[in-house]
Every structure is written in structure tokens, then in C-alpha cells.
Amino acid sequence: MKKTYETPAIHCHSCASLIRETLEEDVEGVRSVSVDVPAKRVTVEADDAAEARVLKALADLGYPAEPGC
């Protein structure tokens, strides 16, 4: 699955680095992560079963997310 999430709490490239590192290293099933800071979006390529874990990890980091475009 490749899915994009709206993450309005993203403000800077440090936020992006933290999100990318956490999702890629700590969330089972995640293959790649890209973060678009100006658009406040996170795109994740992962196993279908990983979506709930991705959303929880983002919320735990302080970046609650909703499925986007």
C-alpha cells in the first residue's frame, strides 16, 4: 500500500526527520516514508496491515494524521 496522510502539526524539517526515522525504524511493515513539509503530508509505502500502526506512531509522536489525497 502507498498512502498519503494529512499531518497539520508538521512545521519543519526536524519534524520530518523524526517522523521518517521513527516510521522506517520502529513500525513493522513500513518500507519507505517521504515527508512534504510545506504541504504537511506524509506518504508511506507499507504492508496493508501497517496502516493502524502508522497512524498510532504518528499520533504518539504528536503528529496526528488523517488519510489524505
Secondary structure, DSSP 4 states (H G I P E B T S, - for coil): -EEEEE-TT--SHHHHHHHHHHHHHHSTTEEEEEEETTTTEEEEEE-GGGHHHHHHHHHHHT---EE--
